[in-house]
Amino acid sequence: MSFKLTIHMVSSLDGLIAKKDNSVSWFETPDHYENGITEENAEAFMKTIDCFVMGSKTYEHALELSKDYGWAYGDTPTVVVSHRNLPVERNNIELYAGELHKLVEEHLKPRYKNVWLVGGAELAGDFMRLKLADEIRLSVIPIILGEGIPFFKDTVPEQTLHLRNVSGYKTGIVEMWYEIKKGEAS
């Protein structure tokens, strides 16, 4: 298996990844889609991810949420991209403050095969601009938030994608899996 870097994001139907107050209660949906599939293989799938990458704001938010829900990323190595000195509370977390090309080529590719960038929007945009991502997996929750932080801002260049798969879950969440067509814009 060759190296693959996936941008994974959870958003509302109107493309927002967070409310202004960063609350995540909207992630829990009371919706039920009768024809949907169950997420019973989620734990096994998470074990296929070799490394998580996230920005500093996502990391700080995940630390805050871990007080109530536990650390969502388990023992999987996690790289936090930041120029700030952040607390490191787990031995599988490391901070990185260099160029993103070097992170991918010198740090991630030699060690891992399946890397997931899990936030935030600014870092995802940087990876897209630099053409460092291979695919996008977007999970859309059945809610319209109206205001908050958008997944992609106008700093992300036009990019051609190829739909690999679409899954609708019993929860009403729809996951879209896109391959990023390298070197192509529409």
Accessible surface in RSA format (square Angstrom, percent):
REM  Atomic radii and reference values for relative SASA: ProtOr
REM  Chains: A
REM  Algorithm: Lee & Richards
REM  Probe-radius: 1.40
REM  Slices: 20
REM RES _ NUM      All-atoms   Total-Side   Main-Chain    Non-polar    All polar
REM                ABS   REL    ABS   REL    ABS   REL    ABS   REL    ABS   REL
RES MET A   1   161.66  83.7  90.10  59.6  71.56 170.4  69.92  59.4  91.73 121.5
RES SER A   2    89.36  75.5  75.26 100.4  14.10  32.5  49.86 106.2  39.50  55.3
RES PHE A   3    33.75  16.9  15.08   9.3  18.67  48.6  15.08   9.1  18.67  53.4
RES LYS A   4    57.41  28.0  57.41  35.2   0.00   0.0  26.84  24.2  30.57  32.6
RES LEU A   5     0.00   0.0   0.00   0.0   0.00   0.0   0.00   0.0   0.00   0.0
RES THR A   6     0.00   0.0   0.00   0.0   0.00   0.0   0.00   0.0   0.00   0.0
RES ILE A   7     0.00   0.0   0.00   0.0   0.00   0.0   0.00   0.0   0.00   0.0
RES HIS A   8    35.98  19.7  35.34  24.6   0.64   1.6  20.12  20.7  15.86  18.5
RES MET A   9    10.09   5.2   8.02   5.3   2.07   4.9   2.07   1.8   8.02  10.6
RES VAL A  10    33.79  22.2  29.05  26.3   4.74  11.4  29.05  25.2   4.74  12.9
RES SER A  11     2.26   1.9   2.26   3.0   0.00   0.0   0.00   0.0   2.26   3.2
RES SER A  12     1.11   0.9   0.00   0.0   1.11   2.6   0.00   0.0   1.11   1.6
RES LEU A  13   121.72  67.8 100.40  71.8  21.32  53.6 100.49  70.6  21.23  57.1
RES ASP A  14    60.48  42.4  29.92  29.8  30.56  72.3  36.62  86.2  23.86  23.8
RES GLY A  15    28.08  34.6   0.00   N/A  28.08  34.6  25.22  69.2   2.86   6.4
RES LEU A  16    17.08   9.5  17.08  12.2   0.00   0.0  17.08  12.0   0.00   0.0
RES ILE A  17    25.46  14.5  14.91  11.1  10.55  25.4  14.91  10.7  10.55  28.6
RES ALA A  18    14.93  13.7  13.94  21.5   0.99   2.2  14.93  21.0   0.00   0.0
RES LYS A  19    72.65  35.4  72.65  44.6   0.00   0.0  26.50  23.9  46.15  49.2
RES LYS A  20   152.40  74.3 120.04  73.7  32.37  77.1  78.01  70.2  74.39  79.2
RES ASP A  21   108.19  75.8  74.76  74.4  33.43  79.0  50.19 118.1  58.00  57.8
RES ASN A  22    63.21  43.6  61.95  59.9   1.26   3.0   8.47  20.4  54.74  52.9
RES SER A  23    38.75  32.7  27.46  36.6  11.29  26.0  36.33  77.4   2.42   3.4
RES VAL A  24    33.58  22.1  30.17  27.3   3.41   8.2  30.17  26.2   3.41   9.2
RES SER A  25    82.31  69.6  65.29  87.1  17.02  39.2  54.87 116.8  27.44  38.4
RES TRP A  26    12.48   5.0   2.72   1.3   9.76  22.9  10.34   5.5   2.14   3.5
RES PHE A  27    71.05  35.5  63.21  39.1   7.84  20.4  63.21  38.3   7.84  22.4
RES GLU A  28   144.53  83.0 131.52  99.5  13.00  31.0  53.67 103.8  90.85  74.2
RES THR A  29    28.24  20.1   6.35   6.4  21.89  52.2   6.38   8.6  21.86  33.1
RES PRO A  30   140.24 102.2 101.80  92.8  38.45 139.8 115.50  95.4  24.75 153.8
RES ASP A  31    68.54  48.0  54.15  53.9  14.39  34.0  16.68  39.3  51.86  51.7
RES HIS A  32   114.06  62.3  89.68  62.3  24.38  62.4  66.88  68.9  47.18  54.9
RES TYR A  33    98.61  46.0  95.80  54.5   2.81   7.3  63.37  47.6  35.23  43.4
RES GLU A  34   122.78  70.5 115.03  87.0   7.76  18.5  57.54 111.3  65.24  53.3
RES ASN A  35   122.15  84.2  93.15  90.0  29.00  69.8  22.33  53.8  99.81  96.5
RES GLY A  36     6.57   8.1   0.00   N/A   6.57   8.1   0.16   0.4   6.42  14.4
RES ILE A  37    91.95  52.3  87.62  65.3   4.33  10.4  91.79  66.1   0.16   0.4
RES THR A  38    74.72  53.1  58.22  59.0  16.49  39.3  52.48  70.5  22.24  33.6
RES GLU A  39    83.09  47.7  63.95  48.4  19.15  45.6  30.86  59.7  52.23  42.6
RES GLU A  40   139.08  79.8 101.67  76.9  37.42  89.1  44.47  86.0  94.62  77.2
RES ASN A  41   107.31  74.0 103.71 100.2   3.59   8.7  28.54  68.7  78.76  76.1
RES ALA A  42    49.53  45.5  40.82  63.0   8.71  19.8  47.80  67.3   1.73   4.6
RES GLU A  43   127.31  73.1 120.33  91.0   6.98  16.6  48.65  94.1  78.66  64.2
RES ALA A  44    63.92  58.8  54.37  83.9   9.55  21.7  57.90  81.5   6.02  15.9
RES PHE A  45    75.40  37.7  70.77  43.8   4.62  12.0  74.60  45.2   0.80   2.3
RES MET A  46    73.79  38.2  71.83  47.5   1.96   4.7  53.79  45.7  20.00  26.5
RES LYS A  47   157.97  77.1 126.59  77.7  31.38  74.7  86.02  77.4  71.95  76.6
RES THR A  48    71.30  50.7  58.49  59.3  12.81  30.5  66.24  89.0   5.07   7.7
RES ILE A  49     5.51   3.1   0.29   0.2   5.23  12.6   0.29   0.2   5.23  14.2
RES ASP A  50    48.28  33.8  39.96  39.8   8.32  19.7  12.23  28.8  36.05  35.9
RES CYS A  51     0.00   0.0   0.00   0.0   0.00   0.0   0.00   0.0   0.00   0.0
RES PHE A  52     3.51   1.8   3.51   2.2   0.00   0.0   3.51   2.1   0.00   0.0
RES VAL A  53     0.00   0.0   0.00   0.0   0.00   0.0   0.00   0.0   0.00   0.0
RES MET A  54     0.00   0.0   0.00   0.0   0.00   0.0   0.00   0.0   0.00   0.0
RES GLY A  55    10.41  12.8   0.00   N/A  10.41  12.8  10.41  28.6   0.00   0.0
RES SER A  56    19.14  16.2  16.50  22.0   2.64   6.1   0.00   0.0  19.14  26.8
RES LYS A  57   159.46  77.8 152.79  93.7   6.67  15.9 108.67  97.8  50.80  54.1
RES THR A  58    29.74  21.2  24.12  24.5   5.62  13.4  20.23  27.2   9.51  14.4
RES TYR A  59     0.00   0.0   0.00   0.0   0.00   0.0   0.00   0.0   0.00   0.0
RES GLU A  60    64.83  37.2  58.17  44.0   6.66  15.9  26.40  51.1  38.43  31.4
RES HIS A  61    48.32  26.4  43.58  30.3   4.74  12.1  39.81  41.0   8.51   9.9
RES ALA A  62    13.06  12.0   7.49  11.6   5.57  12.7  10.62  15.0   2.44   6.5
RES LEU A  63    19.28  10.7  17.63  12.6   1.65   4.1  17.63  12.4   1.65   4.4
RES GLU A  64    98.27  56.4  94.99  71.9   3.28   7.8  40.24  77.8  58.03  47.4
RES LEU A  65    50.33  28.0  49.60  35.5   0.72   1.8  50.33  35.3   0.00   0.0
RES SER A  66    27.82  23.5  16.49  22.0  11.33  26.1   5.09  10.8  22.73  31.8
RES LYS A  67   153.96  75.1 114.76  70.4  39.20  93.3  85.22  76.7  68.74  73.2
RES ASP A  68   122.00  85.5  85.56  85.2  36.44  86.2  19.16  45.1 102.84 102.6
RES TYR A  69   162.75  76.0 126.18  71.8  36.57  95.2  90.78  68.2  71.97  88.7
RES GLY A  70    38.75  47.8   0.00   N/A  38.75  47.8  31.64  86.8   7.11  15.9
RES TRP A  71    30.26  12.1   7.46   3.6  22.80  53.5   7.52   4.0  22.74  36.9
RES ALA A  72    76.91  70.7  47.51  73.3  29.39  66.9  59.14  83.3  17.76  47.1
RES TYR A  73    36.00  16.8  32.30  18.4   3.70   9.6  12.36   9.3  23.64  29.1
RES GLY A  74    34.93  43.1   0.00   N/A  34.93  43.1  33.58  92.2   1.35   3.0
RES ASP A  75   119.88  84.0 101.93 101.5  17.94  42.4  35.94  84.6  83.94  83.7
RES THR A  76    28.42  20.2  22.47  22.8   5.95  14.2   5.94   8.0  22.48  34.0
RES PRO A  77    47.20  34.4  47.20  43.0   0.00   0.0  47.20  39.0   0.00   0.0
RES THR A  78     0.51   0.4   0.00   0.0   0.51   1.2   0.00   0.0   0.51   0.8
RES VAL A  79     0.29   0.2   0.29   0.3   0.00   0.0   0.29   0.3   0.00   0.0
RES VAL A  80     0.00   0.0   0.00   0.0   0.00   0.0   0.00   0.0   0.00   0.0
RES VAL A  81    22.04  14.5  16.40  14.8   5.64  13.6  16.40  14.3   5.64  15.3
RES SER A  82     9.16   7.7   0.99   1.3   8.17  18.8   5.99  12.8   3.17   4.4
RES HIS A  83   154.03  84.2 117.91  82.0  36.12  92.4  82.14  84.7  71.89  83.7
RES ARG A  84   115.90  48.7 105.24  53.6  10.66  25.4  70.61  96.5  45.29  27.4
RES ASN A  85   148.85 102.7 113.85 110.0  35.00  84.3  37.58  90.4 111.28 107.6
RES LEU A  86    11.64   6.5   4.93   3.5   6.71  16.9   6.13   4.3   5.51  14.8
RES PRO A  87    75.69  55.2  62.83  57.3  12.86  46.7  74.84  61.8   0.85   5.3
RES VAL A  88    70.68  46.5  38.48  34.8  32.20  77.6  38.48  33.4  32.20  87.3
RES GLU A  89   122.08  70.1  86.00  65.1  36.08  85.9  37.73  73.0  84.35  68.9
RES ARG A  90    78.09  32.8  68.59  35.0   9.50  22.6  26.59  36.3  51.50  31.2
RES ASN A  91   160.48 110.7 116.81 112.9  43.67 105.2  47.38 114.0 113.10 109.3
RES ASN A  92    25.48  17.6  11.76  11.4  13.73  33.1  21.53  51.8   3.96   3.8
RES ILE A  93     9.56   5.4   0.00   0.0   9.56  23.0   0.38   0.3   9.18  24.9
RES GLU A  94    63.50  36.5  59.99  45.4   3.51   8.4  29.59  57.2  33.90  27.7
RES LEU A  95    59.12  32.9  33.01  23.6  26.11  65.6  33.16  23.3  25.96  69.9
RES TYR A  96    41.97  19.6  38.75  22.0   3.22   8.4  38.13  28.7   3.85   4.7
RES ALA A  97    56.85  52.3  38.34  59.2  18.51  42.1  39.84  56.1  17.01  45.1
RES GLY A  98    37.47  46.2   0.00   N/A  37.47  46.2  27.44  75.3  10.03  22.5
RES GLU A  99   113.00  64.9 103.79  78.5   9.21  21.9  46.08  89.1  66.92  54.6
RES LEU A 100    19.98  11.1  15.86  11.3   4.12  10.4  15.86  11.1   4.12  11.1
RES HIS A 101    85.42  46.7  84.77  58.9   0.66   1.7  61.81  63.7  23.62  27.5
RES LYS A 102   103.93  50.7 101.09  62.0   2.84   6.8  49.83  44.9  54.10  57.6
RES LEU A 103     0.05   0.0   0.00   0.0   0.05   0.1   0.05   0.0   0.00   0.0
RES VAL A 104     2.78   1.8   2.78   2.5   0.00   0.0   2.78   2.4   0.00   0.0
RES GLU A 105    87.83  50.4  76.16  57.6  11.67  27.8  36.43  70.5  51.41  42.0
RES GLU A 106   119.39  68.5  94.81  71.7  24.58  58.5  41.56  80.4  77.83  63.5
RES HIS A 107    34.66  18.9  32.94  22.9   1.72   4.4  15.95  16.4  18.71  21.8
RES LEU A 108     0.00   0.0   0.00   0.0   0.00   0.0   0.00   0.0   0.00   0.0
RES LYS A 109    81.72  39.9  73.03  44.8   8.69  20.7  33.80  30.4  47.92  51.0
RES PRO A 110    94.46  68.8  49.52  45.1  44.94 163.3  62.18  51.3  32.28 200.6
RES ARG A 111   135.09  56.7  99.84  50.9  35.25  83.9  36.50  49.9  98.59  59.8
RES TYR A 112    28.40  13.3  25.44  14.5   2.95   7.7  17.31  13.0  11.09  13.7
RES LYS A 113    97.22  47.4  97.15  59.6   0.06   0.1  56.58  50.9  40.63  43.3
RES ASN A 114     7.95   5.5   7.95   7.7   0.00   0.0   0.00   0.0   7.95   7.7
RES VAL A 115     0.00   0.0   0.00   0.0   0.00   0.0   0.00   0.0   0.00   0.0
RES TRP A 116    14.05   5.6  14.05   6.8   0.00   0.0  12.68   6.8   1.37   2.2
RES LEU A 117     0.00   0.0   0.00   0.0   0.00   0.0   0.00   0.0   0.00   0.0
RES VAL A 118    22.30  14.7   8.65   7.8  13.65  32.9   8.65   7.5  13.65  37.0
RES GLY A 119     1.79   2.2   0.00   N/A   1.79   2.2   1.79   4.9   0.00   0.0
RES GLY A 120    16.79  20.7   0.00   N/A  16.79  20.7  15.49  42.5   1.30   2.9
RES ALA A 121    11.01  10.1   2.96   4.6   8.06  18.3   3.25   4.6   7.76  20.6
RES GLU A 122   121.33  69.7 112.56  85.2   8.78  20.9  48.48  93.8  72.86  59.5
RES LEU A 123    14.32   8.0  12.21   8.7   2.12   5.3  13.12   9.2   1.20   3.2
RES ALA A 124     0.00   0.0   0.00   0.0   0.00   0.0   0.00   0.0   0.00   0.0
RES GLY A 125     2.39   3.0   0.00   N/A   2.39   3.0   2.39   6.6   0.00   0.0
RES ASP A 126    38.53  27.0  37.98  37.8   0.55   1.3   6.69  15.7  31.84  31.8
RES PHE A 127     0.00   0.0   0.00   0.0   0.00   0.0   0.00   0.0   0.00   0.0
RES MET A 128     8.54   4.4   5.81   3.8   2.73   6.5   6.50   5.5   2.04   2.7
RES ARG A 129   100.06  42.0  79.67  40.6  20.39  48.6  44.95  61.4  55.12  33.4
RES LEU A 130    72.13  40.2  60.98  43.6  11.15  28.0  65.18  45.8   6.95  18.7
RES LYS A 131    99.57  48.6  84.28  51.7  15.29  36.4  71.83  64.7  27.74  29.6
RES LEU A 132    15.68   8.7   8.90   6.4   6.77  17.0  11.43   8.0   4.25  11.4
RES ALA A 133     1.28   1.2   0.30   0.5   0.98   2.2   0.30   0.4   0.98   2.6
RES ASP A 134    40.14  28.1  37.38  37.2   2.77   6.5  14.39  33.9  25.75  25.7
RES GLU A 135     4.65   2.7   4.65   3.5   0.00   0.0   0.78   1.5   3.87   3.2
RES ILE A 136     7.02   4.0   7.02   5.2   0.00   0.0   7.02   5.1   0.00   0.0
RES ARG A 137    21.90   9.2  21.90  11.2   0.00   0.0   0.00   0.0  21.90  13.3
RES LEU A 138    29.30  16.3  29.30  21.0   0.00   0.0  29.30  20.6   0.00   0.0
RES SER A 139    14.78  12.5  14.78  19.7   0.00   0.0   5.68  12.1   9.10  12.8
RES VAL A 140    17.47  11.5  16.25  14.7   1.21   2.9  16.25  14.1   1.21   3.3
RES ILE A 141     3.36   1.9   3.36   2.5   0.00   0.0   3.36   2.4   0.00   0.0
RES PRO A 142    57.21  41.7  23.83  21.7  33.37 121.3  34.79  28.7  22.42 139.3
RES ILE A 143    61.07  34.8  52.36  39.0   8.71  21.0  59.93  43.2   1.14   3.1
RES ILE A 144   118.39  67.4  94.06  70.1  24.33  58.6  94.06  67.7  24.33  66.0
RES LEU A 145    29.93  16.7   3.93   2.8  26.00  65.4   6.52   4.6  23.41  63.0
RES GLY A 146    61.48  75.8   0.00   N/A  61.48  75.8  30.28  83.1  31.21  69.9
RES GLU A 147   106.47  61.1  99.01  74.9   7.46  17.8  37.14  71.8  69.32  56.6
RES GLY A 148    21.47  26.5   0.00   N/A  21.47  26.5   0.56   1.5  20.91  46.8
RES ILE A 149    66.96  38.1  65.99  49.2   0.97   2.3  66.96  48.2   0.00   0.0
RES PRO A 150    49.86  36.3  49.86  45.5   0.00   0.0  49.86  41.2   0.00   0.0
RES PHE A 151    10.78   5.4  10.23   6.3   0.54   1.4  10.23   6.2   0.54   1.6
RES PHE A 152    70.48  35.3  50.38  31.2  20.10  52.3  50.71  30.7  19.77  56.6
RES LYS A 153    98.23  47.9  85.93  52.7  12.30  29.3  47.23  42.5  51.00  54.3
RES ASP A 154   149.23 104.5 112.09 111.6  37.14  87.8  49.60 116.7  99.63  99.4
RES THR A 155    91.04  64.8  75.56  76.6  15.47  36.9  74.01  99.4  17.03  25.7
RES VAL A 156    31.19  20.5  12.61  11.4  18.58  44.8  13.00  11.3  18.19  49.3
RES PRO A 157    55.83  40.7  39.95  36.4  15.88  57.7  51.93  42.9   3.90  24.2
RES GLU A 158   107.54  61.7  83.01  62.8  24.52  58.4  47.47  91.8  60.07  49.0
RES GLN A 159    28.54  16.0   8.09   5.9  20.45  48.7   5.56  11.8  22.99  17.4
RES THR A 160    32.56  23.2  29.25  29.7   3.31   7.9  30.52  41.0   2.04   3.1
RES LEU A 161    67.74  37.7  41.82  29.9  25.92  65.2  41.82  29.4  25.92  69.8
RES HIS A 162    86.94  47.5  83.90  58.3   3.04   7.8  49.14  50.6  37.80  44.0
RES LEU A 163    85.72  47.7  68.69  49.1  17.02  42.8  68.69  48.2  17.02  45.8
RES ARG A 164   118.68  49.8  87.00  44.4  31.68  75.4   8.02  11.0 110.66  67.1
RES ASN A 165    74.00  51.0  67.61  65.3   6.39  15.4  12.26  29.5  61.74  59.7
RES VAL A 166    76.64  50.4  53.80  48.7  22.84  55.0  54.06  47.0  22.58  61.2
RES SER A 167    19.68  16.6  14.76  19.7   4.92  11.3   5.05  10.7  14.63  20.5
RES GLY A 168    21.93  27.0   0.00   N/A  21.93  27.0   9.06  24.9  12.87  28.8
RES TYR A 169    38.75  18.1  38.75  22.0   0.01   0.0  14.37  10.8  24.38  30.1
RES LYS A 170    64.23  31.3  63.37  38.9   0.86   2.0  41.44  37.3  22.79  24.3
RES THR A 171    51.06  36.3  48.76  49.4   2.30   5.5  51.06  68.6   0.00   0.0
RES GLY A 172    11.88  14.7   0.00   N/A  11.88  14.7   4.09  11.2   7.79  17.4
RES ILE A 173    29.44  16.8  29.35  21.9   0.09   0.2  29.35  21.1   0.09   0.2
RES VAL A 174    57.83  38.1  57.83  52.4   0.00   0.0  57.83  50.2   0.00   0.0
RES GLU A 175    27.02  15.5  26.18  19.8   0.84   2.0   1.14   2.2  25.88  21.1
RES MET A 176    44.55  23.1  44.55  29.5   0.00   0.0  19.21  16.3  25.34  33.6
RES TRP A 177    48.70  19.5  48.70  23.6   0.00   0.0  48.70  26.0   0.00   0.0
RES TYR A 178    54.92  25.6  54.92  31.2   0.00   0.0  26.05  19.6  28.88  35.6
RES GLU A 179    64.42  37.0  64.42  48.7   0.00   0.0  14.08  27.2  50.34  41.1
RES ILE A 180    10.58   6.0   6.73   5.0   3.86   9.3   6.73   4.8   3.86  10.5
RES LYS A 181    66.97  32.7  63.59  39.0   3.39   8.1  19.01  17.1  47.97  51.1
RES LYS A 182    97.77  47.7  75.08  46.1  22.70  54.0  66.32  59.7  31.45  33.5
RES GLY A 183    66.79  82.4   0.00   N/A  66.79  82.4  32.60  89.5  34.19  76.6
RES GLU A 184    81.03  46.5  74.98  56.7   6.05  14.4  30.64  59.3  50.39  41.1
RES ALA A 185    70.48  64.8  40.30  62.2  30.17  68.6  40.30  56.8  30.17  79.9
RES SER A 186   109.16  92.2  54.22  72.4  54.95 126.6  69.28 147.5  39.89  55.9
END  Absolute sums over single chains surface
CHAIN  1 A    10486.7       8211.1       2275.6       5720.9       4765.8
END  Absolute sums over all chains
TOTAL         10486.7       8211.1       2275.6       5720.9       4765.8
